[in-house]
Amino acid sequence: MITLYYHRGACSTSNHFALEDAGIAYEAIEVHLDREDDPIAQKVRKLNPMAMTPVLVLEDGEVLTQNAATLSYIADLVPEKSLLPKPGTLARAQADSWMAFVASDLHPVIIEYIYKGFGETDAERARLVAFYEDRVARRLAVLEDRLTDRPYILGSDYSVIDGYALIVLNWSLPAGLSLDAYPCIRSYMDRIEARPTIQRVREAEGSITW
Ligand SMILES: N[C@@H](CCC(=O)N[C@@H](CS)C(=O)NCC(=O)O)C(=O)O
């Protein structure tokens, strides 16, 4: 059975969504990597020297990390569920492009946005706010445009990329980032959140307090 080490509401939860959508047997174990003496945290730090989740341990003991790889791996275990297009197709290359957008563009800029107030002087803070606001707005505008005429990032069908995007967009709340200017993104988040598989994972993980 696949084991997922995750942290509630972190990007690893998108792997929990993917496993639930895949409908395969799995075990999901929550880890608090900031707890030095916690045996699960110690184990995960050994499995992934980056000390980050997600960490997937496959049936044969192989370890897989990095959302783009873990989500694709889970999706490819169940091609009949169409959680990603078939490997080797142009549609899959387009999906990989959007996966990279979420993993390398959206994910880091929403995290970075939390740091916008870190300057030591008012002038420095104002400069950082302007800098981070511009960076995040450009990524959100790309996503808003993409969702203007399609319910999900790849089109009419939900994919594992959407579950990942939802988690990253959830962080707008603790980051103090308003999504009011992005109505398509707002309704997209509600649409994904309403999926029974997502609701099951939310219930299993428990509520998040930001
Ligand atoms: N590039 C990594 C990023 C993973 C990542 O940012 N994980 C965060 C949770 S969302 C984490 O484990 N953070 C713990 C830490 O930085 O100490 C991936 O895609 O898996």
The ligand as an ORCA input file, in Angstrom:
! r2SCAN-3c Opt
* xyz 0 1
  N       9.091     21.675     -4.286
  C       8.456     20.933     -3.230
  C       7.859     21.929     -2.242
  C       7.233     21.205     -1.090
  C       6.841     22.180      0.001
  O       6.898     23.415     -0.167
  N       6.415     21.605      1.115
  C       6.083     22.405      2.276
  C       4.616     22.259      2.616
  S       3.596     23.064      1.405
  C       6.873     21.902      3.464
  O       7.016     20.729      3.665
  N       7.402     22.821      4.243
  C       8.100     22.497      5.444
  C       9.267     23.360      5.636
  O       9.591     24.153      4.724
  O       9.857     23.244      6.693
  C       7.367     20.031     -3.792
  O       6.770     20.360     -4.815
  O       7.110     18.974     -3.201
*
